[in-house]
Amino acid sequence: MISILTPTLNEEKNIPLFIKELKKLKFNYELIFIDDNSKDNTDDVVKKFLSKKIKFIKRKSKNRDLSQSIILGVKKAKYNYVLVLDCDLQHNVASANNMYKKIIKDNFDIVIGSRFLKEKYSGNLGYVRSLFSVSFIFLINFFLEKKTSDPLSGYFICKKDIISKYKKNFFNKGYKILFDIIYNGKKNLNIFDIQILFKKRIYGKSKLNFKIVNLFIKQLFYTFFFRLKKN
């Protein structure tokens, strides 16, 4: 069993399609939507699907923050494994079957849906986002160390306790929670990458903006100096 954590922000049109896509999953799960103060009808749409299996959490903070949404979701999750999965349909839901099988069978700490394991860039990511991701991954590998082909992925399965036990060391802000888990959390993580197809959005817009980029630059500096302190 696994808890799927799905952060939402203005995704009313994607929710029904996303829930339909989840029929492709071959394992049992609970689904937790964590909404980050949406201004559209995301709340009302999600509430139509609520059940014992599907839950909804509304963050009360006015400061939108994906990392905080995931940490809140982890706190509410029932199971020992969590799958972080966006509902914008850019992540291929069916890939989670192989990711889940790998983490259970081989006891990895994290299995990452990587956009860049076999590709130099992701064509469906768009030029600006591809440039952002590839450039920052290069800097991460150069100044820290390479632990995965895609430390900025938003699609991964991990053991719940590597978030709950180590979150006190995280930067705890922004949209790159996986980066925090890998570089500011438990040492010697056992990581496995699986290549995923990153799709184009059907509805809605990318959340990438200057504020998010600026937050990640701060997260990089925090991580660099945090690691210097530990050493």
DRENDO-1510 file (C-alpha; in Angstrom, 1 decimal, always signed):
<recs>
REC; n; res; u; v; w
REC; 1; MET; +0.0; +0.0; +0.0 .
REC; 2; ILE; +1.1; +3.5; -0.8 .
REC; 3; SER; +0.0; +7.1; -0.2 .
REC; 4; ILE; -0.2; +9.3; -3.3 .
REC; 5; LEU; +0.5; +12.9; -2.5 .
REC; 6; THR; -0.9; +15.3; -5.2 .
REC; 7; PRO; -0.4; +19.0; -4.7 .
REC; 8; THR; -2.9; +21.2; -6.5 .
REC; 9; LEU; -3.0; +24.8; -7.6 .
REC; 10; ASN; -5.8; +25.9; -10.0 .
REC; 11; GLU; -6.2; +22.5; -11.6 .
REC; 12; GLU; -10.0; +22.2; -11.8 .
REC; 13; LYS; -10.0; +20.9; -15.5 .
REC; 14; ASN; -7.2; +18.4; -14.9 .
REC; 15; ILE; -8.7; +16.7; -11.7 .
REC; 16; PRO; -11.3; +14.4; -13.5 .
REC; 17; LEU; -8.8; +13.4; -16.2 .
REC; 18; PHE; -6.1; +12.7; -13.5 .
REC; 19; ILE; -8.4; +10.5; -11.5 .
REC; 20; LYS; -9.3; +8.6; -14.6 .
REC; 21; GLU; -5.6; +8.0; -15.4 .
REC; 22; LEU; -5.1; +6.5; -11.9 .
REC; 23; LYS; -7.1; +3.5; -13.2 .
REC; 24; LYS; -3.8; +2.5; -14.8 .
REC; 25; LEU; -2.2; +1.8; -11.5 .
REC; 26; LYS; -1.7; -1.8; -10.5 .
REC; 27; PHE; -1.3; -1.4; -6.8 .
REC; 28; ASN; -3.5; -0.3; -3.9 .
REC; 29; TYR; -3.2; +3.3; -2.7 .
REC; 30; GLU; -4.8; +6.2; -0.9 .
REC; 31; LEU; -4.9; +9.5; -2.7 .
REC; 32; ILE; -4.3; +12.8; -0.9 .
REC; 33; PHE; -4.9; +16.1; -2.7 .
REC; 34; ILE; -3.2; +19.0; -0.9 .
REC; 35; ASP; -4.5; +22.3; -2.3 .
REC; 36; ASP; -2.4; +25.4; -2.1 .
REC; 37; ASN; -5.1; +28.0; -2.0 .
REC; 38; SER; -6.5; +27.6; -5.5 .
REC; 39; LYS; -8.5; +30.5; -6.9 .
REC; 40; ASP; -10.5; +28.4; -9.3 .
REC; 41; ASN; -13.0; +25.6; -8.6 .
REC; 42; THR; -10.4; +23.0; -7.7 .
REC; 43; ASP; -11.8; +22.5; -4.2 .
REC; 44; ASP; -15.4; +21.8; -5.5 .
REC; 45; VAL; -14.2; +19.5; -8.2 .
REC; 46; VAL; -12.0; +17.4; -5.8 .
REC; 47; LYS; -14.8; +17.2; -3.3 .
REC; 48; LYS; -17.0; +15.4; -5.8 .
REC; 49; PHE; -14.5; +12.5; -5.8 .
REC; 50; LEU; -13.9; +12.2; -2.1 .
REC; 51; SER; -14.2; +8.7; -0.6 .
REC; 52; LYS; -12.4; +6.5; +1.9 .
REC; 53; LYS; -9.6; +6.2; -0.7 .
REC; 54; ILE; -9.5; +9.9; -1.8 .
REC; 55; LYS; -8.8; +12.7; +0.7 .
REC; 56; PHE; -8.5; +16.4; +0.5 .
REC; 57; ILE; -6.4; +18.9; +2.5 .
REC; 58; LYS; -6.6; +22.6; +2.2 .
REC; 59; ARG; -3.5; +24.5; +3.3 .
REC; 60; LYS; -4.4; +27.5; +5.4 .
REC; 61; SER; -1.3; +29.5; +4.7 .
REC; 62; LYS; -1.5; +32.3; +2.2 .
REC; 63; ASN; +2.1; +31.6; +1.2 .
REC; 64; ARG; +1.9; +29.1; -1.6 .
REC; 65; ASP; +4.6; +26.5; -1.3 .
REC; 66; LEU; +4.8; +23.0; -2.8 .
REC; 67; SER; +7.4; +21.7; -0.4 .
REC; 68; GLN; +5.1; +22.6; +2.6 .
REC; 69; SER; +2.2; +20.9; +0.8 .
REC; 70; ILE; +4.2; +17.7; +0.4 .
REC; 71; ILE; +5.4; +17.8; +4.1 .
REC; 72; LEU; +1.8; +18.3; +5.2 .
REC; 73; GLY; +0.7; +15.4; +3.0 .
REC; 74; VAL; +3.4; +13.1; +4.5 .
REC; 75; LYS; +2.1; +14.0; +8.0 .
REC; 76; LYS; -1.4; +12.8; +7.0 .
REC; 77; ALA; -0.3; +9.8; +5.0 .
REC; 78; LYS; -1.3; +6.3; +6.4 .
REC; 79; TYR; +1.3; +4.2; +4.6 .
REC; 80; ASN; +5.1; +3.8; +4.8 .
REC; 81; TYR; +5.7; +4.7; +1.2 .
REC; 82; VAL; +4.6; +8.0; -0.6 .
REC; 83; LEU; +4.3; +8.7; -4.2 .
REC; 84; VAL; +4.6; +12.4; -5.2 .
REC; 85; LEU; +2.6; +12.9; -8.4 .
REC; 86; ASP; +1.3; +16.1; -10.0 .
REC; 87; CYS; -2.2; +16.1; -11.4 .
REC; 88; ASP; -1.4; +18.3; -14.5 .
REC; 89; LEU; -1.0; +15.0; -16.6 .
REC; 90; GLN; +2.6; +15.9; -17.6 .
REC; 91; HIS; +3.8; +12.8; -15.6 .
REC; 92; ASN; +3.0; +9.5; -17.2 .
REC; 93; VAL; +0.9; +7.8; -14.4 .
REC; 94; ALA; +1.5; +4.3; -15.7 .
REC; 95; SER; +5.3; +4.7; -15.0 .
REC; 96; ALA; +4.4; +4.6; -11.3 .
REC; 97; ASN; +3.8; +0.8; -11.7 .
REC; 98; ASN; +7.5; +0.2; -12.5 .
REC; 99; MET; +8.6; +2.7; -9.9 .
REC; 100; TYR; +6.5; +1.0; -7.2 .
REC; 101; LYS; +7.7; -2.5; -8.2 .
REC; 102; LYS; +11.3; -1.4; -8.0 .
REC; 103; ILE; +11.2; +0.3; -4.6 .
REC; 104; ILE; +9.3; -2.6; -3.0 .
REC; 105; LYS; +11.3; -5.4; -4.6 .
REC; 106; ASP; +14.8; -3.9; -4.2 .
REC; 107; ASN; +14.3; -1.9; -1.1 .
REC; 108; PHE; +15.4; +1.5; -2.5 .
REC; 109; ASP; +15.0; +4.6; -0.4 .
REC; 110; ILE; +13.8; +6.6; -3.4 .
REC; 111; VAL; +12.9; +5.8; -7.0 .
REC; 112; ILE; +12.8; +8.8; -9.2 .
REC; 113; GLY; +10.9; +9.4; -12.5 .
REC; 114; SER; +13.7; +11.1; -14.4 .
REC; 115; ARG; +13.3; +13.3; -17.4 .
REC; 116; PHE; +17.0; +13.1; -18.2 .
REC; 117; LEU; +18.2; +9.6; -17.6 .
REC; 118; LYS; +18.4; +8.7; -21.3 .
REC; 119; GLU; +17.7; +12.2; -22.7 .
REC; 120; LYS; +19.9; +15.3; -22.7 .
REC; 121; TYR; +16.7; +17.4; -22.5 .
REC; 122; SER; +13.0; +16.9; -22.4 .
REC; 123; GLY; +11.3; +18.1; -25.5 .
REC; 124; ASN; +7.9; +18.4; -23.9 .
REC; 125; LEU; +9.2; +20.4; -21.1 .
REC; 126; GLY; +9.6; +23.6; -23.2 .
REC; 127; TYR; +12.7; +25.5; -24.0 .
REC; 128; VAL; +12.8; +27.7; -20.9 .
REC; 129; ARG; +12.1; +25.0; -18.4 .
REC; 130; SER; +14.5; +22.6; -20.1 .
REC; 131; LEU; +17.2; +25.3; -20.0 .
REC; 132; PHE; +16.4; +26.0; -16.3 .
REC; 133; SER; +16.5; +22.3; -15.4 .
REC; 134; VAL; +19.6; +21.3; -17.3 .
REC; 135; SER; +21.6; +24.3; -16.2 .
REC; 136; PHE; +20.8; +23.9; -12.5 .
REC; 137; ILE; +21.4; +20.1; -12.6 .
REC; 138; PHE; +24.9; +20.9; -14.0 .
REC; 139; LEU; +25.5; +23.3; -11.1 .
REC; 140; ILE; +24.2; +20.7; -8.6 .
REC; 141; ASN; +26.5; +18.0; -9.9 .
REC; 142; PHE; +29.5; +20.3; -10.1 .
REC; 143; PHE; +29.2; +22.0; -6.6 .
REC; 144; LEU; +27.6; +19.2; -4.6 .
REC; 145; GLU; +27.8; +15.7; -6.2 .
REC; 146; LYS; +25.8; +13.7; -8.7 .
REC; 147; LYS; +23.3; +11.4; -7.0 .
REC; 148; THR; +20.6; +11.2; -9.7 .
REC; 149; SER; +20.1; +12.2; -13.2 .
REC; 150; ASP; +17.2; +14.4; -12.2 .
REC; 151; PRO; +17.3; +15.9; -8.7 .
REC; 152; LEU; +14.7; +18.5; -9.7 .
REC; 153; SER; +12.0; +15.9; -10.6 .
REC; 154; GLY; +8.5; +16.3; -9.2 .
REC; 155; TYR; +7.7; +12.6; -9.7 .
REC; 156; PHE; +9.1; +10.1; -7.2 .
REC; 157; ILE; +8.4; +7.4; -4.7 .
REC; 158; CYS; +10.2; +7.3; -1.4 .
REC; 159; LYS; +10.0; +5.8; +2.1 .
REC; 160; LYS; +7.9; +8.2; +4.2 .
REC; 161; ASP; +10.4; +8.4; +7.1 .
REC; 162; ILE; +13.2; +9.9; +4.9 .
REC; 163; ILE; +11.0; +13.0; +4.8 .
REC; 164; SER; +9.4; +13.0; +8.3 .
REC; 165; LYS; +12.6; +12.2; +10.2 .
REC; 166; TYR; +14.9; +14.6; +8.3 .
REC; 167; LYS; +12.7; +17.6; +7.4 .
REC; 168; LYS; +14.2; +19.6; +10.2 .
REC; 169; ASN; +17.4; +19.8; +8.0 .
REC; 170; PHE; +15.5; +20.8; +4.9 .
REC; 171; PHE; +15.3; +24.3; +3.3 .
REC; 172; ASN; +11.6; +23.6; +3.5 .
REC; 173; LYS; +10.5; +26.2; +1.0 .
REC; 174; GLY; +9.9; +26.3; -2.7 .
REC; 175; TYR; +9.1; +23.7; -5.3 .
REC; 176; LYS; +12.0; +21.3; -5.2 .
REC; 177; ILE; +11.3; +19.0; -2.3 .
REC; 178; LEU; +13.2; +16.1; -3.9 .
REC; 179; PHE; +16.4; +18.2; -3.9 .
REC; 180; ASP; +15.9; +18.8; -0.2 .
REC; 181; ILE; +15.4; +15.1; +0.5 .
REC; 182; ILE; +18.5; +14.1; -1.5 .
REC; 183; TYR; +21.0; +16.7; -0.4 .
REC; 184; ASN; +19.8; +17.9; +3.0 .
REC; 185; GLY; +18.4; +14.7; +4.4 .
REC; 186; LYS; +19.5; +11.2; +5.2 .
REC; 187; LYS; +23.1; +10.3; +4.1 .
REC; 188; ASN; +23.9; +7.5; +1.7 .
REC; 189; LEU; +20.4; +7.2; +0.2 .
REC; 190; ASN; +19.8; +4.2; -2.0 .
REC; 191; ILE; +18.5; +5.9; -5.2 .
REC; 192; PHE; +17.2; +4.4; -8.5 .
REC; 193; ASP; +16.2; +6.4; -11.6 .
REC; 194; ILE; +13.6; +5.3; -14.2 .
REC; 195; GLN; +13.2; +7.2; -17.4 .
REC; 196; ILE; +9.8; +8.8; -17.8 .
REC; 197; LEU; +8.0; +10.5; -20.7 .
REC; 198; PHE; +7.2; +14.1; -19.7 .
REC; 199; LYS; +4.1; +15.2; -21.5 .
REC; 200; LYS; +2.7; +18.6; -22.5 .
REC; 201; ARG; +0.0; +20.2; -20.4 .
REC; 202; ILE; -3.5; +20.0; -21.7 .
REC; 203; TYR; -5.0; +22.6; -19.3 .
REC; 204; GLY; -3.5; +25.3; -17.1 .
REC; 205; LYS; -0.2; +26.9; -17.1 .
REC; 206; SER; +3.3; +26.1; -15.7 .
REC; 207; LYS; +3.9; +27.5; -12.2 .
REC; 208; LEU; +7.5; +28.4; -13.1 .
REC; 209; ASN; +8.3; +32.0; -12.6 .
REC; 210; PHE; +11.1; +34.3; -11.3 .
REC; 211; LYS; +10.0; +33.8; -7.6 .
REC; 212; ILE; +10.4; +30.0; -7.9 .
REC; 213; VAL; +13.8; +30.3; -9.6 .
REC; 214; ASN; +14.9; +32.8; -6.9 .
REC; 215; LEU; +13.7; +30.4; -4.2 .
REC; 216; PHE; +15.7; +27.6; -5.7 .
REC; 217; ILE; +18.9; +29.7; -5.9 .
REC; 218; LYS; +18.4; +30.4; -2.1 .
REC; 219; GLN; +17.9; +26.6; -1.6 .
REC; 220; LEU; +21.1; +25.9; -3.4 .
REC; 221; PHE; +23.1; +28.3; -1.2 .
REC; 222; TYR; +21.4; +27.0; +1.9 .
REC; 223; THR; +22.4; +23.4; +0.9 .
REC; 224; PHE; +26.0; +24.4; +0.1 .
REC; 225; PHE; +26.6; +26.1; +3.4 .
REC; 226; PHE; +24.6; +23.5; +5.4 .
REC; 227; ARG; +26.8; +20.8; +4.0 .
REC; 228; LEU; +29.9; +22.8; +4.8 .
REC; 229; LYS; +28.7; +23.1; +8.4 .
REC; 230; LYS; +28.2; +19.4; +8.7 .
REC; 231; ASN; +31.7; +18.7; +7.4 .
</recs>
